[in-house]
């Protein structure tokens, strides 16, 4: 639905077709009084307020009737954004206790045999269902099956329940194996909902990436075949609650518009997850443009207990972001090889490790973190996969010395013990 059909008297400066039946209208030079007036007018049109959040002075309010209207005001930018969203289903805005199972956060060891990127985080809810963030690359060839088997093992259920599958952005190393699982093995899990906000083709400034375009087309096509799966499109300021977990949305590509997106990683949605008093920062591959948004808007709200290192520890978020996060546990969704290569040249990685009391690298085995989080209470599962150097060379044309390969293999065997 167009904003002009809801509040015809509103004058906006820019409009962005966000895709997925969603549009965003930006009003510049806004004061809080104008934001309040807009919200009042929305309610006068018969919309019911469903949520209100204040995050470091940034205010967001959501309203529902025939569609979702999400409005948020950023004092530092003096901008109000009004989003009309025709795809998002209803969701809880407060955590709901559903069982007595202790929640657990897992950094899942994706198969890095042929590729050094990809990430997958799995959250166990108190009713035995799961929430998943992202999925491995399609070059992690068996990970669709490995994920299903892992969920079966943890839950004890033949057909595990996934209450929500969230996504940071549409790169192939974050949606590839979800596409495979939903395309070929959807009958092996019960998937209730997905949560994603992928950049729209209408964003003229974005670099066109063929893999991204084909991957998101496949993603949306598969969802269209599964009408039983509910869809949530996250917008900045929302607090989306799944079972006893909550996810506060701190940034999406909608916050970058209309700046040119030269780095597709800056289309990442940044979530702050909370459960049992533990705060977990999940920035996906957020990079320089996201960093500006996050540091401009937030200070205390970036503080967390556990942090996923952005963009696999490659160039991503700034040292100042990790300084404000001040996390006791740092999680690197990357191989030990790439961690070692990047550590000397990435100040952000070194600072995150320096601040943290412990850190874990995904290729060394799945990390199980019971909640509430306590340092030293993490279980590292046996290392399941090892780099195929010939395969890596054939795909990516870089190789390592025999001495380095032998050392890595010895370390791998030691970890398996």
N, C-alpha and C positions, 0 to 999 in steps of 0.2 A: 504494500500500500504506500502511496506517495504521501509525503509530509503535507503537501498542499491540500490533500483530501481530508486531513485530520485537523490541521491548524493553518488555514489558508493565509492568516495574517502574519505568520512568521516570515521574516526576511533573513535569508542566509547568504553567506559569501561564496561557498563552494559546495558541490555535491559529488559524492563518490559512489559509484555502483560497486558495492562490495561483493557482488555475486551471491549465489544461493538465496535469492529472494530478499536481499538485504541492501539497504542504501544508507549512507551517512551524510548528514548535513552539518556543515561547520559554520558557526557564528563567531566572528572575530570581535575583539575589543569588548568582551563580556564582563559584566560585574555579577556578583552573586544574586543581586536583586532580579536581573533578567533571567538567570537560571531558574530561580524560584517562580517567576511569573510564567515561564514556559511549562514547568511542571504543573502549576495550577491550571493552566489552560488544557493540558492533557487530561487531567482529572475531570474537568468540566465537560469534556467530550465523552465521558462515561467509562474511561479507563480506570482500572483498579491498581493501586500501587502494590507491587509484589515484593519489592526489595529496596533497601536504602543502605548505602555504605559510605563511610568517610575514611579515607586512607591518607594519612599525612596531609590533611586539609583538602584533598581532592574528593569531590562529592559525586556520587552516582546514584541514580534512582531508576527503577524499572517499573513499567506499567503494562497491563495486559487487558485485552479485549479480543478483537479479531486478529490482532498480531501483537508482537512484543515491541514496545517502544522503550529504548534504553537511552537515558540522557546523562551525560557527565560533564562536570565543570572542572577545569584545571586552572587554579589561580595563577600559577607561575607563567602560564601561556596566555591567560585572559581569553580562553576559548571555551565555548560550549559545543559539544558534539551531540547530535540527536540521531539515533539509529533506529530505523524501522526494519524489523526482522520478521519475515513471514515463514521462517522454517523452524525456529527453535521451539521445542516442546516445553511443557512445564517441568520444573525441577525444584527440589528442595533448596531452601536458602539457609537452613540450619541443619547441623548433623543430626542423624537419627540413630539411636542405639538399637541394633536389631538382633544382637546375640552376645555371647560371652567369650568368643574366640579372641585371643590377644592379637591385635593388629601387627602386621609385619611389613616392612619395606624391603624390597629386593632390588639390588642392581644385578640384572640378569646377564650372565656371560653369553653374549652372542657369539656365533661361530666366526672367528676372525681368520680362518684358514686362508682365505683369498683376498681379504679386504680389511683395512684398519679402522674403518668407521662403522656407523650403525649404533643404535642404542635402544635399550628396552628396559623400562622400570616396571615392576609388578608390585601392587599393593594388596595385601590381604585384609579384607574387611572383617568386622566382628561377627558377621553371619556366615562366613566361609566363602563368600563370593570375592571376586577380584576386580581391581581397577588396574588398567595397563596404560602406560604412556609410551607411545611410539612403538616401532617394530624394526627388526634388522633389515639390512640391505638384501636385495634378491640374490646377491652373490653369497650370502650366508645360506647356502642351498637347502639345508635341512631344518632351519630354525622354526618354520611354521609347525612342524611336527614336534620339535624339541619344546616349544612353548606349550603346546597342548599337553605333552607328557609331564612337563613340570607342574602345570596347574592340576593335573590329575593326582600327581604325587603329593602335593601340598594339601589339597582339599579332600582327597580320598574319594572323590566323585568321578564316575565314569564320564559324565558330561558336565564339566566345570561351568560355573556361572560367572560370566564377566559382566558386572553391573554397568561398567562404562569403559570404553577405550578412548583415551584422549590422545591428541596429536599436537606436536609443537609446530611443525610446518611440513611442506609437501616434498621435500627432497627424498630421493629414492631410498636412502639409507635410514629413513624414518617411517616410510609407509610401505616399502616394498613387500615385506613378508606378511603384513596385514592383508594386502591385496591377494596374496597367494592363499593365505588361510581362509579368507572369506570366499574366495573363488572356488576353492577345491575341498575345504574341510569344515565348512560352516556348520555341518550337521554334528560336529564333534564337540562344540561348545554351545552354550546358551548366551548369546550376546544381546544385552538389553538396550544399550545406547552407545552412541559415539559423540565425541566432543571435538570439533575442529573449526578453525577459521583460516582457510587457505586464501592466499591473495587472489584477487579477481583478475581475469584477463582484461578487465576494464581499466586496470591500473596501467596507464600508458607508459609510465616511466620504468616499469620492471624489465629486466633483461629476460628475454625469452629463452628458456632452457627446455630443449626437446624432451629430455627424460622427465622433467617436472610436469610438462604439459601432458604427456602420455600417461604418466603415473596418476595424476589427479583425475584425468578423464576416466581411467580404469576404476579408480576409487569411487567416483560419483556414480558410475555405471553399476558397480556392484551394489552400492547402497540402494539404488533405484529398484534393484531386484529383491531387496529385503525390506519390505515395507514394515515389517514387525520391529525393526531396529529404530528406536527414537533418535532424533538428531538435536544436539545442542550446539549453538554457535556462540562461543564465548566472546564477550566484549569487555573492554577495560572497566574495572570497578565491580564487575559481577562477583558474587560469591556463590559458587556452584557446589552444592553438597550432594555427595553420593554415599549413601549409608552413613557410617560414622566418620567419613573423611570430608574435608572442605577444601576447595580450590579457589583462591582469590586470583583474579586475572589482573596482572599488573601492566601488560603491554600486548598489543597486537599490531598487525600491519596497518590497521586503521589509524593508529597514532603516528605513523610515519608519513602518511599522505599529506600533501602532494609532493614530498621530496623524492627525487630519483632514487630508486632502489638498485644500486649497482651490485650489491651483494645479496643474493637471494636468501642468505641466512637471516637477514634482518626482517624477514617476514615471519619469524618465529613468534608464537604466543608464549608469553612468560607467565608461569603459574607459581603461586606460593601455596603449597599443600600443608594442611595442618591436621594432626590426629594425635590424641592422647597428650596434648600439650607440646608436641614436637612440631617444629616448623621446618619444612623442606623446600628449598628453592629449586625450581625446575625451569631453567631458561632455554632449553633446547639448544639451538645453534645461534642464539642472539649475539649480534655483533655491534659494530660501531654506532649505527643509527639507533638501535634499541638502547644501547648504553646511554646515549644522550637523553633519551626519554626517561629512563629509569633514574638517572642521577639528578635530573632536573626536578622530578616530581617527588621522589621518595628519599627518606633518610632512615628513620627508625624502622620503617616497614620492611626494609631489606634485611634486617637482622634475622638470622635463622640458625638452626642447630646443624642441619645437613645441607650441603650444596652440591648440585650436579654442575660440574665444570663445563662451561659453555663451549660449543663447537669442538667437543672431544679433546679440548686442551690445545687446539690450534688457535690462531688469532680469533679472539671472540670479545668478551667483555673486558673492561679495564681493571687495573689493579685497585682503583678506588671503589669499584663495585664490590670486589671481594673483601676489601677493607670494611666497608659498611655491612656486608653480610656477616663477617666475623664468625664463620661456621666452625664448629668443633670437628666435623667430619666432612671430608671432601671426596667426591666420587668422580672418577675419570672414566667416561665411556669410550675407551680406546685400548689399543694394545700396549703391552709393556715396551715393545720396540719404539712405537711412536711417542710414548710418554718420555722415554729416555732421550729421543731425538729433540723433542720440543722443550724439555725442561730448561736447558741452558739459555734458550733465546726467548722464552715467554715469561716475562716478569709476573704476569697474572698467576700462572701456575705456581711459581716459586712462592709468591705471597700467600696463596691459598693453602699450600702445604705448610708454610711457616706458621700460619695462624692455627691450622687444624691440629687436633690432638691425634688424629689418625686419618689415613686416606687409603682408598682402594681403587685398583685398576681393573677394569672389567674383564680383560683377557685372562686374568689370573684366577678366575673362578667367581661364581655367583656369590655375592655378599648378602647375607641375611641379617637384617637390622630390626630386632624386636622394638616395639614402641610401648612406653615412652623410651626415647633413645638415651642410652648411657654409654659413654666412651668405654671401650674395652669389652662391650657386650655383643660384639659383632661376630658372626660365624662365617668363615670363608669356606665355600664348598670346594671340592676337588676340581682342579683345572681340567676341563673336558675337551678342549680343542687346542691345536697347535698350528702355527703358521706353515703353510705350504709354500716354500720359497720359490719353487719352480712356477707354481700357479700365480704367485704374486708377480713374478717377473713377466710372465706371459701376458698378464692383464695390465700391469702398470709400468713395466720396463725399468724398474729399479731393483737392485739386488744388494746382497750383503756378503761380506767376506766369510770364508769358511770358518775362520776363528770365531767371528761373531755368531754365526749359526750354531756352532758347537756349544758356545757358552749359553745361548738361549735355550738350547735343547737340554743342557744339564740343569738349568734353573727350572725348566718346565717339569722335568722328572722329579726334582726336589719338591716342587710344589704339590705334585700329585701324591707324594708320600703323606 
